[in-house]
């Protein structure tokens, strides 16, 4: 009986972990890494946590994606980059709290605003409060938020029911 309870707890932990992580498409709702998106506004409407993923979608003939240091970000320089991506559909996992810096390495693109700073906060923490002007206003954004909350709530309910059955319902020894 104890082994079954441990297996259920492990399975519930995996469900909750996957429910807690969020995948963001940079530049949503259009979902493009491009010269038109205001990345400062886009980031201000979101809070990023370890485990979240950010997807950069772009034409590899027109752009690229380079992760750089703060100095590289400030100077729009990819000379000493941390990593470079060129697939046009790059997924970056945010593994730990801290700040990550990305830019397009093509000449003039970063200077034209094609750079993004992602502040990753510890689970349960939050970054600076989102002002009402920066909050997501589309029904799709609101729906995604509600969907994520419902997924977490359903995962917790499943966990509680599984634990109840594993602990309370035992064969009687008569």
N, C-alpha and C positions, 0 to 999 in steps of 0.2 A: 504494500500500500504506500509506503514512504517513497519508493522509487517512482510510482505513478505521480505522486504529488510533485516530486522534483522535476519530472519531465513536463508536467503541466505548467509549473512556474517558469521553466526555461522557455517553453513555447510562448507563454504570455509575454515574457520579457522581450522576445524577438518581435512579436507583433507590435508591442508598444514602441519599441525602438524604431521600427520601420514607419509606424504611424507618426512619430514625432518628427522625423526628418522631412524636409520640404525640398522640392526641386523647383528652382526659379529659372525662367528663361529670360536672360538679360534683354532689356528693351521691350518687354511685354507691354501692351497687348500685341503689338506688331511682331515682337519676338525677334528682332534683328539687331545685331551688332553692326551699327552703321553710323554715319555722320549726322543723322537727323535727330537721334534720341538725346534727351537731356538726362544724362546718367546721374547727376546730382539729385534731381527730382525722383528718379526711379529708385535709387538707393534709399532716399529719405522715407519712402513709404513702406520699407521692409525692415525686419529684424532678422539677422542671420545667426544661426547657431551651429556648433560642431555637428557634423553629419549631414547638413544641408548640402545640396548640389546646385551649382549654377551652370547653366548651359548657354554657350555663345554660338549663335547661328549666323553665318555670313557666307558670302561668296569668296572662296579662297583666291580667286583671281583679283578681287578688289581689296581685301583686308587680310589681316592675320590677328593673332592674339599672343601677347607676350606678358608674362608675369615678371614684374620688376620690383626693385627695392623702393623705399620711400623717396630716396634721392633720384632714382631713375624716373619715378612718377612725377616728381616736382619739376624735373628738367625735361620731361618728355623724351627720355633717352632709353633705348633698349640695348645699349652697348654691353652692359654686364647683367643680362637678364637671368632670372631664376629658371625660367622654362619658356619654351615657345611652342605654339600650337598652330597648325595650318590646315586642319581638316575641313573647316567650315561648319562643323558640328561638334564643338569641344565641350566636354563635361568636366568641371573642376569640383572635386569634393572638398568642402571646408572641414578640415580635420580637427582644428583646435582653435580656441579663442585667440584673437589677435587681429591685425589688419593685413589685408592682402591687396596688392596693387596690380592692375592690369591696364594695358593700353594696346592700341593698334600701332605696330612698328613701322608702317609705311610712312614715308616722308610727308609731313604736314598733317596727318590724320590726328595724332595726339594733340597737336597745337590747336586743332579745330574742335577739340572737345571729346575725341574718341578715347576716353580713359575713364576708369572706374575704380573707386576705392571701396572695398568691402570690409566693414568692421564686423568681426565674428565675436559674439558675446557668449559667455558660458550659459549652459542650459539653466533655465529659470531666471536668468538675468535679462535685462533689456537695455538697449542702447538709449540714446536720448529720446524723449517722448516725440511721437509723431504729431506734428501740428495738423489741425483739421484740413488745411490747404494741401498738405502732402499726403494725406490718407488716401487709400485707393477709393475711387468713386464708381468704377464700373461695376455692373451687376456680375460680370465674370469674376472680378477680384473678390467681391463680397461672397459669391457662391463658393469660390475656392476656399475662403477662410472658414465658412460654415462647414464645408465638406471635411476639412482637416479636423475641425473640432468634433464633428460627429464621428469620424473614424477613431479618434482618441477615446471618445465616450463609449463607443461600441466595444473597443478593445478592453477598456477597463471593466465593462459589464461582463464580457466573456471571461476575463480573468477572475472576477469575483465568483461567478457561478462555478467555474472549474475548481477553484480552491474550496468552495463550499462543498461540492460533491466529493472532492478528494479527501477532505478532512472529516466532514460530518457523516457521510454515508459510509459506514463500515459494516462488514458482515458481523452479525451478532454471534456471539460465542455461547450458545445455550446448551 
